[in-house]
Amino acid sequence: MKPVSIRALGVALAASMAGAPLAVAPLSAQDTNAVVEPEFEAENDPFIWLEETRSDRALEWVEAENKKTVAALQSDPRFEELKAEALAIYDAEDRVPGVSFTHYGMVNFWQDAKNPKGILRRTTLESWRTDNPEWETILDIDALAAEEGKEWVYGGMNCLPPDGTRCMVYLSDGGKDASIAREFDLETLNFVDGGFELPESQGSASWIDRDTLLVSRDFGEGTVTESFYPFTTRVWKRGTPLESAKEIFRGEPTDVSAGAYLLRDGEGTIHGRIGYRGISFHEREYFVEHDGEWVKLDLPAKAGPFGIIDGHMLFTTDVDWESNGVMFPADSIVAADLEEWKADPNGAQKVLVWAPGERQTKRGGASTKSSMYVPILDNVKGKVLKFDYEDGGWGWTEIDLPKNATVGVATASDDTDQIMFTSTDFLSPGTYYYAEDGVNLEVVKESPTRFDAEGMTIEQFEATSPDGTRIPYFLVKPKGMEMDGSTPVLMGGYGGFQVPRLPSYLGSTGKMWLERGNAYVLANIRGGGEFGPNWHQSAIRENKQRTWDDFIAVGRDLVERGITSPEHLGVEGGSQGGLLVGTAFTQAPDLFNAAIVQIPLFDMLRYQYIGRGASWIGEYGDPRIPEQRAWIEGYSPYQKLLEEKDYPRVFFVTSTADDRTHPSHGRKAAARMSAQGDDYLYYEDTKGGHSGGVDNEQRATLRAMQMVYLLQQLAD
């Protein structure tokens, strides 16, 4: 039996679930910028008015702050050179165009100087493998934006299997999470007149057949959760009003999100419908439609469906799971015979497919016609395993990819055994490997180098956190670096939501930072996913301080080893990483001389009322509950900005269009520092959303400003 594409199932899940702060989340029509204000917070926060996203006084404040920051950074004689370096890399015509195997060609989304908003295009595999592929434009986002007077940002498309000629295209205005969706015809390369069209909202739509969609969206009052995600799903028939679509699944308003999606194989056959309730960010209840009823699956709250391969339904779990007398360890892959499972979802016998070794964890999966491929991390180094069900049992082999690198699946075909892999590290640009049979690899593309890495080296060290846990980190050293504490170091990390931070080509950072004799550090701290679910779960909620302790411990270790000194040590991070940097410079202000706080969470005593903050209570806790408020009060950076402390000159970066974490976190922090007479910089992009700039010009400008700031603070 042909397997379900794990990639396709992953897309369905991602489209229907709430995303982590830094991850690309589904999209919502609700005005999540309207903040619920408890009286005690409103009375005691003199800067709460900066939560008014687009009020005149808030935008006047933003304009004044932007002018000061532009004057301080763009007047630096190094700015134009740095911006040119970044833009040359971002717009480079010799970039390898990443592609996906689809039923309608090898598809790529491309942005450059001529196409700042981007074009969606396709070619053949044979053409892509040449130095100058011939492309056919599917959709020109710049032309569409100009025609409609919108700042459209392309958000992907979802096409009807098996031929994939009818698609729902997602577009957001200015980079918000919220998107519209329109029906597109891949044969005529036009939007369908009178076709399906969904208004701006969070959520997803998937095809049941050519005339029917399964829709999870904001359907009006009483259909979104406290986190502003949908919790109902409807079946929408062509030619009928969306408002009259039949509801088939409903969660609860107190859920993070809820919805239903299709369990479909690579040939387009639907094997059933699965519903879910996100009872917290990290916990879900799953249901399967069985004999006309929704049957709750007997799964741990931190386990869920993984896909279908070789006639088996697969599951994965983030906790130890006992089923029918068999114990499956956390992070394992578990299988049940598909037909047995469909007949008896909770009674079907389950078997172990794979379990991690020490310091190992899996990273998603992909499938071809015959096999499943699972990237794993082994002490933060990558491998890819190929799984097959043969002779009544599961077996796996390791794909022959480079060691000591970050490797993964670039794209896989549902129809054949064709697959492409990638490998990279901090100093090596991406290499693409193609296998017609899934095993025998050939190098087909190598990304050009963007900076001179001669003489640079990568080393891995460990710091010791206050509770004795060993925290690994990578150091990228410039040529000739002396261990005398004089080297400017930029340190990054994340430490949340089970998201790993892995070695990848430094590109513009290599050109703008390393080539100038500076060093780079990546910290693999708890709360992330570098070592699996336990690495994450050991540093959430009441134990979240461990994440901040780990990061500070790495900084102190850098100083103790003579790699750098506090005068030359800077940190940067975005979203959860922005919260990380906020806790670092407020808890250890004497350790750092620069801190870039991007699109951050910062006021953690009000975060649940701001943007989509309520969806992350499973990670941090709920400040409305006294016991949990006590955890958060101990580190919330906004409240830890104190007059009696000396802080480094901090650089806050936000976006007006960020409807996920919301710019008020950074705004209020900057305003508080201003009132205390602290030195700081604040810059707010008016478009770009939570995921960053919408075009390369915007991205290059911002990165050049950040590099000027780092050089001013750490190198001058």
C-alpha positions as CSV (number, residue, x, y, z in Angstrom):
1,M,0.0,0.0,0.0
2,K,1.2,3.5,-0.8
3,P,2.1,5.5,2.3
4,V,0.6,8.8,3.3
5,S,3.0,11.6,2.8
6,I,4.3,12.5,6.3
7,R,5.1,15.9,4.8
8,A,1.4,16.3,3.8
9,L,0.2,15.2,7.2
10,G,2.6,17.7,8.8
11,V,1.3,20.5,6.6
12,A,-2.3,19.6,7.7
13,L,-1.2,19.6,11.4
14,A,0.8,22.9,11.1
15,A,-2.1,24.6,9.3
16,S,-4.6,23.6,12.0
17,M,-2.5,24.2,15.2
18,A,-1.3,27.3,17.0
19,G,2.4,28.0,16.4
20,A,5.2,28.9,18.8
21,P,6.1,32.6,19.0
22,L,9.0,32.3,16.5
23,A,7.4,29.6,14.3
24,V,5.1,30.6,11.4
25,A,1.6,30.2,12.9
26,P,-1.7,29.9,11.2
27,L,-3.6,33.1,10.4
28,S,-6.6,35.0,12.1
29,A,-9.2,37.7,11.2
30,Q,-9.8,38.6,14.9
31,D,-8.2,41.9,15.9
32,T,-5.8,40.3,18.4
33,N,-4.3,43.8,19.0
34,A,-7.3,44.6,21.2
35,V,-6.0,43.9,24.7
36,V,-8.2,42.8,27.6
37,E,-7.1,45.1,30.5
38,P,-7.3,43.9,34.1
39,E,-7.7,47.0,36.3
40,F,-4.7,46.3,38.6
41,E,-2.3,46.1,35.7
42,A,-3.7,49.1,33.8
43,E,-3.5,51.3,36.9
44,N,0.1,50.4,37.7
45,D,1.6,50.6,34.2
46,P,2.2,54.1,33.0
47,F,3.1,52.9,29.5
48,I,0.1,50.6,28.9
49,W,-1.2,53.0,26.2
50,L,1.6,51.7,24.0
51,E,-0.4,48.5,23.6
52,E,-2.7,50.6,21.3
53,T,-1.3,49.2,18.1
54,R,-2.1,52.0,15.7
55,S,-3.4,54.9,17.9
56,D,-2.1,58.3,16.9
57,R,-0.1,58.8,20.1
58,A,1.4,55.3,19.9
59,L,2.5,55.8,16.3
60,E,3.8,59.3,17.1
61,W,6.0,57.8,19.8
62,V,7.2,55.1,17.3
63,E,8.0,57.7,14.7
64,A,10.1,59.7,17.2
65,E,12.0,56.6,18.4
66,N,12.7,55.4,14.9
67,K,14.1,58.8,13.9
68,K,16.5,58.7,16.9
69,T,17.6,55.2,16.0
70,V,18.1,55.8,12.3
71,A,20.2,58.9,13.2
72,A,22.3,56.9,15.5
73,L,22.9,53.9,13.3
74,Q,22.4,54.9,9.6
75,S,24.7,57.9,10.0
76,D,27.6,55.6,10.9
77,P,30.0,55.4,8.0
78,R,29.9,51.6,8.1
79,F,26.1,51.4,7.5
80,E,26.0,51.7,3.8
81,E,28.8,49.2,3.3
82,L,27.1,46.7,5.6
83,K,23.8,47.2,4.0
84,A,25.3,46.6,0.5
85,E,26.9,43.4,1.7
86,A,23.7,42.1,3.1
87,L,21.6,43.0,0.1
88,A,24.1,41.5,-2.3
89,I,23.7,38.2,-0.5
90,Y,19.9,38.4,-0.1
91,D,19.4,39.3,-3.8
92,A,22.2,37.1,-5.3
93,E,21.1,35.6,-8.6
94,D,23.4,32.6,-8.0
95,R,21.4,31.4,-4.9
96,V,20.3,27.8,-5.2
97,P,16.6,27.9,-5.7
98,G,15.1,25.5,-3.2
99,V,12.3,23.4,-4.8
100,S,9.6,20.9,-3.8
101,F,8.5,17.9,-5.7
102,T,4.8,18.4,-6.5
103,H,2.3,17.0,-8.9
104,Y,2.6,20.2,-10.9
105,G,6.4,20.5,-11.2
106,M,9.4,21.5,-9.1
107,V,8.1,24.6,-7.4
108,N,10.1,27.5,-5.9
109,F,9.3,30.8,-4.3
110,W,11.9,33.5,-5.2
111,Q,12.6,37.0,-4.1
112,D,15.2,39.4,-5.5
113,A,15.7,43.0,-6.5
114,K,13.3,42.7,-9.5
115,N,10.8,40.7,-7.5
116,P,10.9,42.1,-3.9
117,K,7.6,40.5,-2.9
118,G,8.4,37.4,-4.8
119,I,7.3,35.1,-7.5
120,L,6.0,31.5,-7.3
121,R,7.4,29.6,-10.2
122,R,8.0,26.0,-11.4
123,T,10.4,24.0,-13.6
124,T,11.3,20.4,-14.3
125,L,13.8,18.4,-12.4
126,E,16.0,18.2,-15.4
127,S,15.9,21.9,-15.9
128,W,16.5,22.6,-12.2
129,R,19.6,20.5,-12.2
130,T,21.2,22.8,-14.9
131,D,23.0,26.1,-14.1
132,N,20.2,28.1,-15.7
133,P,16.8,26.5,-15.1
134,E,13.9,27.6,-17.3
135,W,11.1,28.8,-15.1
136,E,7.4,29.3,-15.6
137,T,5.8,31.9,-13.4
138,I,2.8,30.6,-11.4
139,L,2.0,33.7,-9.4
140,D,3.6,37.1,-9.4
141,I,3.1,38.6,-5.9
142,D,4.5,42.0,-6.8
143,A,2.1,42.4,-9.7
144,L,-0.9,41.2,-7.7
145,A,0.0,43.6,-4.8
146,A,0.3,46.5,-7.3
147,E,-3.0,45.6,-9.0
148,E,-4.9,45.4,-5.7
149,G,-3.1,48.1,-3.7
150,K,-2.1,45.7,-0.9
151,E,1.2,44.8,0.7
152,W,0.6,41.1,0.0
153,V,3.0,38.6,1.5
154,Y,2.8,35.1,0.1
155,G,1.8,32.5,2.7
156,G,1.8,29.2,0.7
157,M,-0.8,27.2,-1.1
158,N,-2.7,24.0,-0.4
159,C,-3.7,21.9,-3.5
160,L,-6.2,19.2,-4.2
161,P,-4.6,15.7,-4.6
162,P,-3.8,13.8,-6.6
163,D,-3.3,16.1,-9.6
164,G,-2.9,19.3,-7.6
165,T,-4.5,21.6,-10.2
166,R,-6.8,23.4,-7.8
167,C,-5.3,25.2,-4.9
168,M,-6.1,27.6,-2.1
169,V,-3.5,30.4,-2.1
170,Y,-2.8,32.2,1.2
171,L,-1.9,35.9,1.3
172,S,-1.4,38.2,4.3
173,D,-1.5,42.0,4.2
174,G,1.8,43.4,5.4
175,G,3.1,40.2,6.9
176,K,0.5,39.7,9.6
177,D,-0.3,36.2,10.7
178,A,-3.8,36.8,9.5
179,S,-4.4,35.8,5.9
180,I,-7.0,35.5,3.2
181,A,-7.3,32.4,1.0
182,R,-8.4,32.3,-2.7
183,E,-8.9,29.4,-5.1
184,F,-6.3,29.3,-7.9
185,D,-6.2,27.2,-11.1
186,L,-2.8,25.8,-11.9
187,E,-3.9,25.0,-15.5
188,T,-4.9,28.5,-16.4
189,L,-2.6,30.1,-13.8
190,N,-5.3,32.4,-12.6
191,F,-7.5,32.9,-9.6
192,V,-10.9,31.1,-10.2
193,D,-13.7,33.5,-11.0
194,G,-16.4,33.0,-8.4
195,G,-14.2,30.4,-6.7
196,F,-13.7,29.7,-3.1
197,E,-12.5,32.7,-1.2
198,L,-12.0,33.0,2.6
199,P,-11.8,36.4,4.4
200,E,-8.9,37.3,6.6
201,S,-8.6,34.9,9.5
202,Q,-6.4,32.5,11.4
203,G,-6.9,28.9,10.5
204,S,-6.8,26.5,7.5
205,A,-8.7,25.1,4.6
206,S,-8.2,21.7,3.0
207,W,-9.7,20.0,0.0
208,I,-12.2,17.1,0.4
209,D,-12.9,17.1,-3.4
210,R,-13.1,19.7,-6.2
211,D,-16.2,21.2,-4.9
212,T,-15.8,20.8,-1.1
213,L,-13.5,22.3,1.5
214,L,-12.9,21.4,5.1
215,V,-12.6,24.9,6.8
216,S,-11.3,25.9,10.2
217,R,-11.6,29.6,10.5
218,D,-13.0,32.5,12.4
219,F,-16.7,32.2,11.6
220,G,-17.7,35.1,13.8
221,E,-18.7,35.6,17.4
222,G,-18.2,32.5,19.6
223,T,-15.9,30.6,17.2
224,V,-12.4,31.6,18.3
225,T,-10.5,30.7,21.5
226,E,-9.1,33.1,24.1
227,S,-5.9,32.9,22.0
228,F,-7.9,34.0,18.9
229,Y,-7.5,30.7,17.1
230,P,-10.5,28.8,15.6
231,F,-12.1,26.0,17.5
232,T,-14.7,24.8,15.0
233,T,-14.4,23.1,11.6
234,R,-17.0,23.2,8.8
235,V,-17.6,21.5,5.5
236,W,-18.1,24.1,2.8
237,K,-19.8,23.2,-0.5
238,R,-19.2,25.2,-3.6
239,G,-21.9,27.7,-4.4
240,T,-23.2,28.0,-0.8
241,P,-22.6,30.8,1.7
242,L,-19.7,30.1,4.1
243,E,-22.0,31.1,6.9
244,S,-24.3,28.1,6.2
245,A,-21.4,25.5,6.0
246,K,-22.2,22.5,8.2
247,E,-20.2,22.3,11.4
248,I,-18.6,18.9,11.9
249,F,-16.2,19.4,14.8
250,R,-16.1,21.7,17.8
251,G,-13.6,22.2,20.6
252,E,-14.0,24.6,23.5
253,P,-13.4,28.4,23.8
254,T,-10.8,27.6,26.5
255,D,-8.7,25.5,24.1
256,V,-5.6,27.0,22.6
257,S,-7.1,25.9,19.2
258,A,-9.2,23.1,17.9
259,G,-10.2,21.7,14.6
260,A,-10.4,18.7,12.2
261,Y,-8.3,17.6,9.3
262,L,-8.2,14.8,6.7
263,L,-6.1,11.7,6.9
264,R,-5.2,11.2,3.3
265,D,-2.6,9.1,1.5
266,G,-0.2,10.0,-1.3
267,E,-2.7,8.8,-4.0
268,G,-5.4,11.2,-2.6
269,T,-7.4,8.5,-0.9
270,I,-9.0,9.8,2.3
271,H,-8.7,7.3,5.2
272,G,-10.7,9.3,7.7
273,R,-11.0,12.6,9.6
274,I,-9.0,13.4,12.7
275,G,-10.1,16.1,15.2
276,Y,-8.0,17.7,17.9
277,R,-8.4,19.9,20.9
278,G,-5.3,21.9,22.0
279,I,-5.9,21.9,25.7
280,S,-2.6,23.7,26.2
281,F,0.2,24.6,23.8
282,H,1.9,21.3,24.4
283,E,-1.1,19.1,25.2
284,R,-3.7,17.8,22.8
285,E,-6.6,15.5,22.8
286,Y,-7.2,13.6,19.5
287,F,-10.3,12.1,18.0
288,V,-11.1,10.0,15.0
289,E,-14.4,9.9,13.2
290,H,-15.6,6.3,13.6
291,D,-19.0,5.1,12.5
292,G,-20.3,8.7,12.4
293,E,-19.1,9.5,15.9
294,W,-16.0,11.3,17.2
295,V,-14.0,8.7,19.2
296,K,-11.3,10.0,21.5
297,L,-8.0,8.4,20.9
298,D,-6.3,6.7,23.9
299,L,-3.1,8.8,23.7
300,P,-1.1,10.7,26.2
301,A,-1.7,14.5,26.1
302,K,1.8,14.9,24.6
303,A,1.4,12.3,21.8
304,G,-0.2,12.4,18.4
305,P,-0.5,11.0,14.9
306,F,2.7,11.0,12.8
307,G,1.6,9.7,9.4
308,I,0.9,6.5,7.5
309,I,3.7,4.3,6.0
310,D,3.5,0.9,4.4
311,G,0.0,0.2,5.6
312,H,0.6,1.4,9.1
313,M,-0.7,4.3,11.2
314,L,2.2,6.0,13.0
315,F,2.2,7.9,16.2
316,T,4.9,9.8,18.1
317,T,5.0,10.7,21.8
318,D,6.9,13.2,23.9
319,V,6.3,11.2,27.1
320,D,6.5,7.6,28.1
321,W,3.4,5.9,26.8
322,E,1.9,2.5,27.9
323,S,-0.5,1.0,25.4
324,N,-2.0,-2.5,25.7
325,G,0.7,-3.5,28.1
326,V,3.6,-2.2,26.1
327,M,5.7,0.8,27.2
328,F,7.0,3.1,24.6
329,P,9.7,5.6,25.6
330,A,9.4,9.4,25.1
331,D,10.3,10.6,21.6
332,S,9.7,7.2,20.0
333,I,7.8,6.3,16.9
334,V,5.0,3.8,17.3
335,A,3.0,1.9,14.6
336,A,-0.4,0.1,14.3
337,D,-1.7,-1.8,11.3
338,L,-3.8,0.8,9.4
339,E,-6.8,-1.4,8.8
340,E,-6.8,-2.7,12.3
341,W,-6.6,0.8,13.6
342,K,-9.4,2.0,11.4
343,A,-11.6,-0.9,12.6
344,D,-10.7,-0.3,16.3
345,P,-8.8,2.9,16.9
346,N,-8.0,2.2,20.6
347,G,-7.8,-1.5,20.5
348,A,-5.3,-2.0,17.6
349,Q,-2.0,-3.5,18.8
350,K,1.0,-1.1,18.6
351,V,4.6,-1.8,18.1
352,L,7.8,0.2,18.4
353,V,9.4,1.6,15.2
354,W,12.2,3.7,16.7
355,A,13.3,5.0,20.1
356,P,16.1,7.6,20.7
357,G,19.5,6.8,22.2
358,E,21.1,9.1,24.7
359,R,21.2,12.7,23.5
360,Q,19.3,11.8,20.4
361,T,16.0,13.2,19.1
362,K,14.0,13.1,15.9
363,R,13.1,16.1,13.8
364,G,9.9,15.5,11.9
365,G,9.8,13.2,8.9
366,A,9.1,12.8,5.2
367,S,8.0,10.0,2.9
368,T,8.4,8.8,-0.7
369,K,6.4,6.1,-2.5
370,S,8.2,3.3,-0.6
371,S,9.9,4.6,2.5
372,M,9.9,7.0,5.5
373,Y,12.8,9.2,6.2
374,V,13.4,10.7,9.7
375,P,16.1,13.3,10.4
376,I,17.5,12.9,13.9
377,L,19.9,14.9,16.1
378,D,22.8,13.0,17.8
379,N,24.5,15.4,20.2
380,V,23.2,18.3,18.0
381,K,24.8,16.7,14.9
382,G,22.5,15.5,12.1
383,K,21.6,12.1,10.6
384,V,18.8,10.9,8.4
385,L,17.3,7.4,8.9
386,K,15.4,5.5,6.2
387,F,12.6,3.3,7.5
388,D,10.8,0.4,5.8
389,Y,8.3,-2.3,6.9
390,E,9.5,-5.6,5.4
391,D,9.1,-9.2,6.3
392,G,6.7,-8.5,9.1
393,G,8.9,-6.0,10.9
394,W,10.4,-2.5,10.9
395,G,14.0,-1.8,10.0
396,W,16.1,1.3,9.3
397,T,19.3,2.3,7.7
398,E,21.3,5.5,7.9
399,I,21.6,7.6,4.8
400,D,25.3,8.3,3.8
401,L,25.4,12.0,4.5
402,P,28.2,14.2,5.9
403,K,29.0,13.7,9.5
404,N,29.3,16.6,12.0
405,A,26.8,18.7,10.0
406,T,23.2,19.7,10.0
407,V,21.4,17.4,7.5
408,G,17.8,16.9,6.5
409,V,15.3,16.2,3.8
410,A,14.9,19.1,1.3
411,T,11.9,17.5,-0.5
412,A,10.5,14.1,-1.3
413,S,8.2,12.7,-3.9
414,D,4.9,11.0,-3.1
415,D,4.7,9.3,-6.5
416,T,8.3,7.9,-6.8
417,D,11.3,7.2,-4.6
418,Q,12.9,10.5,-5.5
419,I,14.3,12.5,-2.6
420,M,16.7,15.3,-2.0
421,F,18.7,15.9,1.1
422,T,20.7,18.9,2.3
423,S,23.8,19.4,4.5
424,T,25.3,22.6,6.0
425,D,27.3,23.9,8.9
426,F,28.3,27.4,10.1
427,L,31.1,27.7,7.5
428,S,29.8,25.5,4.7
429,P,26.9,26.7,2.4
430,G,24.2,24.2,1.6
431,T,24.9,21.1,-0.5
432,Y,22.0,19.3,-2.2
433,Y,22.0,15.5,-2.7
434,Y,19.6,13.7,-5.0
435,A,18.7,10.1,-4.9
436,E,16.4,8.5,-7.6
437,D,16.0,5.4,-5.4
438,G,16.1,7.1,-2.0
439,V,19.6,5.7,-1.2
440,N,22.3,6.3,-3.8
441,L,23.2,9.9,-3.5
442,E,24.7,12.3,-6.0
443,V,25.6,16.0,-5.4
444,V,23.4,18.1,-7.6
445,K,23.7,21.6,-6.3
446,E,26.2,23.5,-4.0
447,S,25.4,26.9,-2.7
448,P,28.0,29.6,-3.4
449,T,30.1,30.8,-0.5
450,R,29.2,34.3,0.8
451,F,32.2,35.0,3.0
452,D,35.9,34.1,3.3
453,A,36.0,31.3,5.8
454,E,39.7,30.5,5.4
455,G,41.3,29.9,8.7
456,M,38.0,30.0,10.6
457,T,37.2,27.1,12.9
458,I,34.2,25.6,14.7
459,E,34.5,24.2,18.2
460,Q,32.0,22.8,20.7
461,F,32.3,23.5,24.4
462,E,30.1,22.9,27.5
463,A,29.2,25.3,30.2
464,T,27.8,24.2,33.6
465,S,24.5,25.6,34.7
466,P,23.9,26.4,38.4
467,D,22.1,23.1,38.9
468,G,25.1,21.2,37.4
469,T,23.6,20.4,34.0
470,R,26.1,20.5,31.1
471,I,25.0,23.0,28.4
472,P,26.7,22.6,25.0
473,Y,27.5,25.5,22.8
474,F,29.2,26.1,19.5
475,L,32.0,28.7,18.9
476,V,32.8,29.9,15.4
477,K,36.3,31.5,15.7
478,P,37.8,34.0,13.2
479,K,41.2,33.4,11.8
480,G,44.0,34.1,14.3
481,M,41.7,34.6,17.3
482,E,43.6,35.0,20.6
483,M,42.0,33.6,23.8
484,D,42.8,36.8,25.7
485,G,39.2,38.1,26.1
486,S,39.6,40.8,23.5
487,T,37.4,39.2,20.7
488,P,33.9,40.7,20.2
489,V,31.4,37.8,20.4
490,L,27.8,37.7,19.3
491,M,25.9,35.0,21.1
492,G,22.5,33.6,20.1
493,G,20.0,31.1,21.5
494,Y,16.3,30.3,21.8
495,G,15.4,27.9,24.5
496,G,11.7,27.3,24.1
497,F,8.8,25.3,22.6
498,Q,11.1,22.3,21.9
499,V,12.6,24.2,19.0
500,P,16.3,23.3,18.4
501,R,18.9,25.8,17.3
502,L,21.3,24.1,14.9
503,P,24.5,24.9,13.0
504,S,23.6,26.5,9.7
505,Y,25.6,28.6,7.2
506,L,26.1,32.0,8.6
507,G,25.9,33.8,5.3
508,S,25.4,37.5,5.9
509,T,26.6,37.2,9.5
510,G,29.8,35.6,8.3
511,K,30.3,38.4,5.8
512,M,29.3,41.3,8.1
513,W,30.6,40.0,11.4
514,L,33.1,37.1,11.2
515,E,35.1,38.6,8.3
516,R,35.8,41.6,10.5
517,G,37.6,39.5,13.1
518,N,34.7,38.8,15.4
519,A,33.3,35.5,16.8
520,Y,29.9,33.8,16.9
521,V,28.4,31.5,19.6
522,L,25.2,29.4,19.5
523,A,24.0,28.1,22.8
524,N,21.9,24.9,23.0
525,I,20.0,25.7,26.2
526,R,17.2,23.8,27.9
527,G,13.7,24.6,26.8
528,G,14.7,24.0,23.2
529,G,14.6,20.7,21.3
530,E,18.2,19.9,20.8
531,F,18.0,16.7,23.0
532,G,14.4,15.8,22.7
533,P,11.2,16.4,24.7
534,N,12.9,16.0,28.1
535,W,15.4,18.8,27.3
536,H,12.4,21.0,26.7
537,Q,10.1,19.9,29.5
538,S,12.8,20.3,32.1
539,A,12.7,24.1,31.5
540,I,9.1,25.2,31.2
541,R,6.6,26.7,33.6
542,E,7.9,26.6,37.2
543,N,11.3,25.6,35.8
544,K,11.6,28.3,33.1
545,Q,14.4,30.0,35.0
546,R,16.6,27.1,34.0
547,T,16.6,28.4,30.4
548,W,17.8,31.8,31.5
549,D,20.4,30.2,33.9
550,D,21.8,28.1,31.0
551,F,22.2,31.1,28.7
552,I,23.9,33.2,31.4
553,A,26.1,30.2,32.2
554,V,27.3,30.0,28.6
555,G,28.2,33.7,28.7
556,R,30.2,33.3,31.9
557,D,31.9,30.3,30.5
558,L,33.0,32.4,27.4
559,V,34.6,34.9,29.8
560,E,36.3,32.3,32.0
561,R,37.8,30.6,28.9
562,G,39.2,33.9,27.7
563,I,37.1,33.7,24.5
564,T,35.7,37.2,25.3
565,S,35.0,39.6,28.1
566,P,31.9,41.4,29.2
567,E,33.0,44.5,27.4
568,H,33.0,42.6,24.1
569,L,30.1,40.1,24.6
570,G,26.7,40.8,22.9
571,V,23.5,38.7,22.7
572,E,20.6,38.6,20.3
573,G,17.4,36.7,20.0
574,G,13.8,37.0,18.6
575,S,10.4,36.2,20.0
576,Q,11.0,33.6,22.8
577,G,14.7,34.4,22.0
578,G,13.8,38.1,22.7
579,L,12.5,37.1,26.1
580,L,15.7,35.1,26.6
581,V,17.9,38.2,25.8
582,G,15.6,40.3,28.1
583,T,16.2,38.0,31.0
584,A,19.9,37.8,30.3
585,F,20.6,41.6,30.4
586,T,18.2,42.2,33.3
587,Q,19.6,39.3,35.4
588,A,23.2,39.7,34.5
589,P,23.7,43.3,33.3
590,D,27.4,43.3,34.1
591,L,28.0,40.3,31.7
592,F,26.9,41.9,28.4
593,N,27.6,45.1,26.6
594,A,25.1,44.7,23.8
595,A,21.6,43.1,23.6
596,I,19.4,42.9,20.5
597,V,15.9,42.2,21.6
598,Q,13.8,41.3,18.5
599,I,10.0,40.9,18.3
600,P,10.1,40.0,22.0
601,L,7.9,38.8,24.7
602,F,8.9,41.1,27.6
603,D,6.0,42.0,29.9
604,M,5.3,38.5,31.2
605,L,2.8,39.5,33.8
606,R,0.5,40.7,31.0
607,Y,1.6,38.5,28.1
608,Q,-1.6,36.4,28.2
609,Y,-3.6,39.5,27.2
610,I,-1.3,40.8,24.5
611,G,-1.3,39.4,20.9
612,R,-1.6,35.6,21.0
613,G,0.0,35.3,24.4
614,A,-2.8,33.2,25.9
615,S,-1.7,30.3,23.7
616,W,1.6,30.0,25.4
617,I,0.5,29.5,29.0
618,G,1.6,25.8,28.6
619,E,5.1,27.1,28.2
620,Y,5.3,29.8,30.8
621,G,2.3,29.5,33.2
622,D,-0.7,31.7,33.8
623,P,0.0,35.0,35.7
624,R,-3.6,35.1,36.7
625,I,-3.0,32.2,39.1
626,P,-1.1,33.4,42.1
627,E,1.2,30.3,42.4
628,Q,2.1,30.6,38.7
629,R,2.4,34.4,38.8
630,A,5.2,33.8,41.4
631,W,7.2,31.8,38.9
632,I,6.9,34.5,36.3
633,E,7.4,37.4,38.6
634,G,10.9,36.1,39.3
635,Y,12.1,36.8,35.8
636,S,9.6,39.0,33.8
637,P,12.1,41.5,32.2
638,Y,9.7,44.4,32.0
639,Q,9.3,44.5,35.8
640,K,13.0,43.9,36.3
641,L,14.0,47.1,34.6
642,L,15.0,49.0,37.7
643,E,16.3,52.5,38.2
644,E,19.2,51.4,40.5
645,K,20.7,49.1,37.9
646,D,23.1,49.9,35.1
647,Y,22.2,48.1,31.9
648,P,24.0,47.9,28.5
649,R,22.7,50.1,25.7
650,V,19.9,47.8,24.5
651,F,18.5,47.7,20.9
652,F,14.8,46.8,20.7
653,V,13.4,45.8,17.3
654,T,9.7,45.2,16.7
655,S,7.1,45.3,13.9
656,T,3.8,47.2,13.9
657,A,2.2,44.3,11.9
658,D,3.3,41.7,14.4
659,D,-0.1,40.3,15.5
660,R,1.6,37.4,17.4
661,T,3.8,38.7,20.2
662,H,2.8,42.4,19.5
663,P,5.1,45.4,19.4
664,S,3.9,46.7,22.8
665,H,6.4,44.4,24.6
666,G,9.3,46.2,23.1
667,R,7.6,49.6,23.1
668,K,6.9,49.5,26.8
669,A,10.4,48.3,27.7
670,A,12.0,51.1,25.7
671,A,9.6,53.7,27.3
672,R,10.5,52.4,30.7
673,M,14.2,52.6,30.1
674,S,13.7,56.1,28.7
675,A,11.9,57.2,31.9
676,Q,14.7,55.9,34.0
677,G,17.4,57.7,32.0
678,D,18.8,54.4,30.6
679,D,20.6,54.4,27.2
680,Y,18.7,52.3,24.6
681,L,17.7,52.2,20.9
682,Y,14.2,51.3,19.6
683,Y,13.2,50.6,16.0
684,E,9.8,49.5,14.7
685,D,9.2,48.3,11.2
686,T,5.8,49.3,10.0
687,K,5.4,46.0,8.0
688,G,6.8,42.6,8.0
689,G,4.9,40.9,10.9
690,H,6.4,38.4,13.3
691,S,8.5,36.6,10.7
692,G,10.5,39.6,9.7
693,G,10.9,41.9,6.7
694,V,8.7,41.4,3.7
695,D,11.4,42.1,1.1
696,N,15.2,41.9,0.9
697,E,15.7,45.7,1.0
698,Q,13.9,45.9,4.3
699,R,15.8,42.9,5.7
700,A,19.2,44.3,4.6
701,T,18.5,47.7,6.1
702,L,17.6,46.1,9.5
703,R,20.5,43.7,9.5
704,A,23.0,46.5,8.7
705,M,21.6,48.6,11.5
706,Q,22.0,45.7,13.9
707,M,25.6,45.1,12.8
708,V,26.4,48.8,13.2
709,Y,25.0,48.7,16.7
710,L,27.1,45.6,17.6
711,L,30.3,47.1,16.2
712,Q,29.6,50.3,18.1
713,Q,29.1,48.5,21.4
714,L,31.6,45.6,21.1
715,A,34.3,46.6,18.7
716,D,34.8,50.4,18.8
